Structure formats: structure tokens, C-alpha cells
Amino acid sequence: MVTADPQLRDSAVSAAHDRFRIIGAGPTGALLALGLAQQGFVISLRDRLSAEMLQNRSRAYAITHSSRRLLQDLGLWTALLDQMEPFRALRLDDCTAQRTAWFRLNDLRSANRGSDAIGWILDHRPLMRLLLERLQASSQVSLQLGDASPVDAVLSDSESREWIVAADGPRSKLRNCARVPFWSHDYQQGCLTAKLRLSGADPHCAYELFRPEGPMAVLPVGHDRYQVVWSAPLSRCRDRAASSPAELLSALDAILPEGVNAVELLDDPGAFPLELSLAPRLHRGTLLLVGEAGHRCHPVGGQGLNLCWRDVSDLLHLTLKLREGAVTPKSLPRRYSRRRRFDLVAVLLSTDLLIRFFSNQRLLLLPFRHLALAMLRHLRWVRRFSLSAMTDGPGSFLKPLPK
Ligand SMILES: Cc1cc2nc3c(=O)[nH]c(=O)nc-3n(C[C@H](O)[C@H](O)[C@H](O)COP(=O)(O)OP(=O)(O)OC[C@H]3O[C@@H](n4cnc5c(N)ncnc54)[C@H](O)[C@@H]3O)c2cc1C
């Protein structure tokens, strides 16, 4: 539970450190601002983009059950439900070993099964529209959108009672200005994202295809429309993104599962570089890093945004304790870094291992891949464990889930 009870929510925070200055109003910064405002903190949220530009990304996110719980706690779930496409099956193909495994609803842990979906696909635009609407309606939040002033002054200008949050994405200037240590590994790979119409695909199934050049996810976004997230060497992604729609559709046709065909391209495909990065400590003084300002992983398994939102969830848990007096302002940054460490390291390592294990043609690995897929096919506890790690976070299997 991350939100304070209504009485607590409405009263002004009296403890020291009752203000947050958040730089970056992407999906992480905006959601955090809303959660903190609901707990009664005073928020200033700034982004260099205007409200219109913030909404104007052609992207769809795979939403897991950990994100569902956070959105429910913040009172956003019901408003988003109509905008989301649930998927009730997840098909995993090892295209080299020519083996397939399926995850279905009964592979979910019992606390998640009531939702009748393994996950949901949510488009960026309705998500940002709702977040910005709620932020604009909150008397606790001052929004400064379209403000491109340099961020270095933020650190020196900050008031003594103020927390500063870097939610300014993977190239975070605030993180760099504060010289927070940061590790980064360039995958030399890229990712092509495109929306298209497919024929022959199941509208309630998400696909993850492990191919030698990299994994490809095919995510249902409603009716016969899908988003593909196609990893490959970056130059190849860029060439594909620049190719004609007919060339791209025929390249996709050649690799989609049998019976599934690419019919029409619905947006301009984009290609972006992939990296593995992590700030080993998510704080320095009163500066806190959330979302991709603090970490980035491979898009395999759709973990990226969900991992960012688990930062939000853990930070809101601590700020609630701060308001209740169970956490001191001094210890909050350290506790936040410590609380996030296992989840971040486990997700970063496991997504990295997944692509090293499955996205190659090494003959020596093939027997192990056959074994892994056979275990997934035949052993329910292996499917349940893997799905729980993907949807609730790697540390969750040993803990009871909130109802
Ligand atoms: C091209 C691309 C395509 C992607 N496609 C997918 C996808 O299909 N599915 C998926 O699940 N994930 C996708 N991702 C990943 C996903 O977008 C991220 O996980 C998510 O956006 C992280 O959210 P964030 O709020 O931490 O960072 P961001 O979304 O990057 O938000 C950071 C915000 O900070 C602002 N900002 C930056 N610097 C400053 C500054 N100096 N001053 C003020 N504001 C600043 C930016 O304008 C931005 O609004 C994609 C990422 C990229 C780059």
C-alpha cells in the first residue's frame, strides 16, 4: 500500500523535508509526482517538453501485475482499464531450437489470477493524458512544462527542506551534474519499434520470439493491431527503419510465426540503441534517481517501464513511512537505494542472461535450451516461478502478494 489514508492525504505535511522538486515528467516522474501529492507533499514537476509533446510518443508499454497494483493504489487503474489491451497467453519461441512454450492464466500466482490477464498493453498517449490531467487538478503540484532551463542550478538552488528527484531519463543531466557513479554497457544492439496490422495472430496473446540476432516481442494493442519491438544490431535496425513499408513488412513476414502475416504499417518505425546501465547507489545527498535516470535494461520481457514504476512504488512506501515518523529524512535516501538494489540487479542480470543464452546460434548451448524449454512446457512450478519473476519482480516469489 503506497497511499496515505484520506485524512493523512489532505493534511499539510509538518515534518522537515516536505517538498519534492522532480525533474522529468515522463511516465516515471509524472506517476511519482502524483503519488507524492496524494501523500500530502508539495511537488514541483518540471520538464523541458510541453504537455502536448509529452503525450506525443508512439509507444506501447507491457504492463505487469506489479504496475497494476501501483496504479490501483494511486486510483488510476479503473480510468486506464478501457484503454488497455489484456493478454491472456504469452508464447515464447526459441526460433533456432524450434521449440515453443506457453504461459497461460493458470500459471499466474493465485493473488493475480482474479485480474484475468497475464499482462496488459497500454499506449503511451492515454497514460500521459490521464497523468497530466490528474497532476493539473492537484493543488499540491506545480507543473512547469516546456521549461528547458539548465538543470545545474537545481542542485545549488534547492531549499533545505526539499528533495530533488532526477526522473530525467537515461541521459540524465542531473545525475551527471551531481556526479552520481553510473555504470553503462552498450549492447551494440538496437531496437526497432513499429505498430502494424497482422493477420492470423491471436489478439489476446503476446509473443516473444528468440532469434539469433536478438529477441522480438509482438504485443497486441487492440483488434488486429500489434506493436513489434525487434532487437538486432543497431545498424540493421536503422536500415530497416529507413526501408520502404513494403520491404519492412516482407522482412517481418519472413520471421513471424507460421500463419501470422504482416498486413500494414501503422506508424513510422523508430530505431534506438540498447544499453545495460545502473547507478549502484540511487542517491547522493538529497538527490534521488528514479526510473531510467538510475537504470536501463534490455527490452526483452517488457521489464523497462515496470522496473521504473517499482522504483516509484518503493519510494512511495518509504515516503509514507517518513510521514508516519517511522523513517527519518536522513535515512530515506540510503534506505531507498538499498530497497531497490536486489530487484534492479536481478532484472538487469536476468534480462542480460536471457539474451546471451537464447539469442545466438551456439551449438553447445542448444541442448541446454531444449532442456529449458522442456522444463517450461512440462513443469508448472517452473512456469509459475518464471512468470512471477517477470510480473511481480524477481524477489516476490518468496513473499505473499498483497491482495
Ligand atoms: C525510442 C524509445 C522507444 C521505446 N519504446 C518502448 C516500448 O515500445 N515499450 C516499452 O515498454 N518501453 C519502451 N521504451 C522504454 C520506455 O520508454 C522507458 O522505460 C520509459 O520511458 C522510462 O520512463 P522515464 O520516465 O524514466 O524516462 P523518460 O520517458 O525518458 O522521461 C524522461 C523525461 O525527462 C525529461 N527531461 C530530460 N532531460 C531534461 C532536462 N534537462 N530538463 C527537464 N526535463 C528533462 C524528458 O523530456 C522526458 O520527458 C522506449 C524507449 C525509447 C528511447
The ligand as an ORCA input file, in Angstrom:
! r2SCAN-3c Opt
* xyz 0 1
  C      12.812      5.356    -28.678
  C      12.336      4.547    -27.496
  C      11.305      3.638    -27.684
  C      10.855      2.877    -26.604
  N       9.846      2.008    -26.822
  C       9.372      1.294    -25.768
  C       8.305      0.404    -25.965
  O       7.836      0.211    -27.084
  N       7.821     -0.280    -24.891
  C       8.356     -0.088    -23.628
  O       7.879     -0.704    -22.659
  N       9.369      0.756    -23.416
  C       9.880      1.436    -24.451
  N      10.925      2.269    -24.247
  C      11.421      2.432    -22.871
  C      10.479      3.324    -22.083
  O      10.147      4.443    -22.877
  C      11.138      3.753    -20.794
  O      11.240      2.602    -19.959
  C      10.333      4.823    -20.067
  O      10.058      5.907    -20.923
  C      11.141      5.315    -18.874
  O      10.454      6.388    -18.308
  P      11.209      7.582    -17.565
  O      10.109      8.486    -17.135
  O      12.151      7.031    -16.544
  O      12.131      8.274    -18.663
  P      11.668      9.101    -19.950
  O      10.414      8.550    -20.510
  O      12.875      9.157    -20.824
  O      11.323     10.556    -19.382
  C      12.331     11.467    -19.033
  C      11.719     12.870    -19.107
  O      12.705     13.784    -18.639
  C      12.672     14.919    -19.488
  N      13.992     15.567    -19.405
  C      15.183     15.069    -19.800
  N      16.155     15.952    -19.559
  C      15.563     17.038    -19.017
  C      16.044     18.285    -18.553
  N      17.345     18.595    -18.626
  N      15.174     19.178    -18.027
  C      13.848     18.876    -17.954
  N      13.333     17.709    -18.383
  C      14.180     16.801    -18.897
  C      12.357     14.385    -20.859
  O      11.789     15.380    -21.692
  C      11.361     13.278    -20.524
  O      10.026     13.735    -20.571
  C      11.428      3.020    -25.305
  C      12.476      3.936    -25.131
  C      12.937      4.685    -26.212
  C      14.076      5.647    -26.009
*
